[in-house]
Amino acid sequence: MKQLLPKNDKSTIRSWAMFDWANSAYNLVITSTIFPAYYTIITYTEAHGDRVQFFGYSFINTALANYALAVSYLIMVIVLPIFSAIADYRGNRKSMMKGFTYMGSIACMGLFFFKIETLEWGIICSSLAAMGYVGGVLFNNSYLPDIAGIEHQDKASAKGFAYGYIGSVLLQIICFLFVLKPEWFGITDASFPARFSFLLVGVWWISFSQISFKKLPNAKHQKRKINGQVLKNGFLELQKVGREIRGLVSLRRFLVAFFFYAMGVQTVMLVAAAFGEKVLHLGTSKLIITILLIQLIAIGGAYFISWLAGKIGNIKVLILLVMVWIMVCLAAYFIHSEIQFYLLALVVGFVMGGVQSISRSTFSKLIPEETDEPASFFSFYDVTEKLAIVVGLFSFGFIEEITHNIRFSALALAIFFLLGLFLLYRIPARAVLRKTN
């Protein structure tokens, strides 16, 4: 039985948004800036170039990182339905959220010990951190229809992303000082600033998430024994939700479109720093400054796009955003200078938060209001997104492996966006507006 929260309560929404503040530090430092730059640099050697040995197998360094992330997300696709079912069965949604958060944050702390000599350890910790992030986000997202009425969900979702950008930028600046000015702190080990940043991410993540944990309740806890049937129910519930979605034409069409354009969006966000380092050799400090600017622009972008959605509708806004993403992929293939990369990064920053925020709130609006199990619907949403990431990352890595040119990988992402764009046109433009009126 679901415990009701006061809808549209500003304090509750702020506490919910603080989870984005807490975990977005992982998204910025580990997936977007310091970790990919550090990883790309330490895994390039004069003797072997960009090839590395992982448990005796040879890979291109960036392809290995993409494969590892793809496997992590694939694992989450398999286990998320099980954990969602357990959360619904036992009423311990927040406990699940805590478990994934602690796993991810501790794994980030473990990256403090990552050097080229411990490549396997670094890949394993980064994979566990990714799984912790994904699991925590699922259960946090499932609170959105509980804490905000349909007419307030775009704004609440945008607030979460804005808090995430602000919080992650603050920690990034702290990390940036260690990376750029290690002599200020008496640091002589060149690898220490990056590794210490990974440790700080874990501490930040686990600390600020306590604000959300304190405010967001579980449903009424049921002391029920978990058995094989309960675990099976996770997939049965996913099938049940899938059948419901098939009967909801607009929601079904949205999810199919979302699957394709999310392949592109999420892959771009996960590989952007490695792309910048590999193609233009920007160096860690320039990459960090670039990503910081992206985050700051994304704050304004998330709010502006939320406002625009209120004026012309979510679907029309998503169509415009996907068009911009197609141009981003095409431009990435041709860039050859730092200035071009920075200009492209500004565009990515503006549309990055908006497409995620509006996608989340659009899905939330299209969920039947009478449902008692929002976690199961958001499990389906997250499974869709994570499958998209698996396909996107694997495709990106595989294309680089066979062409030995990461630019072709970026160009191929435009195909995913084109498919998403075509499918968005099949959704009635007023499908979401009708629910909010």
Secondary structure, 3 states (H helix, E strand, C coil): CCCCCCCCCHHHHHHHHHHHHHHHHHHHHHCCCHHHHHHHHHCCECCCECEEEECCEEEEHHHHHHHHHHHHHHHHHHHHHHHHHHHHHHCCHHHHHHHHHHHHHHHHHHHHHCCHHHHHHHHHHHHHHHHHHHHHHHHHHCCHHHHCCHHHHHHHHHHHHHHHHHHHHHHHHHHHHHHHCHHHHCCCCCCHHHHHHHHHHHHHHHHHHHHHHHHCCCCCCCCCCCCHHHHHHHHHHHHHHHHHHHCCHHHHHHHHHHHHHHHHHHHHHHHHHHHHHHHHCCCHHHHHHHHHHHHHHHHHHHHHHHHHHHHHCHHHHHHHHHHHHHHHHHHHHHCCCHHHHHHHHHHHHHHHHHHHHHHHHHHHHHCCCCCCCHHHHHHHHHHHHHHHHHHHHHHHHHHHHHHCCHHHHHHHHHHHHHHHHHHHCCCCCCHHHHHHC
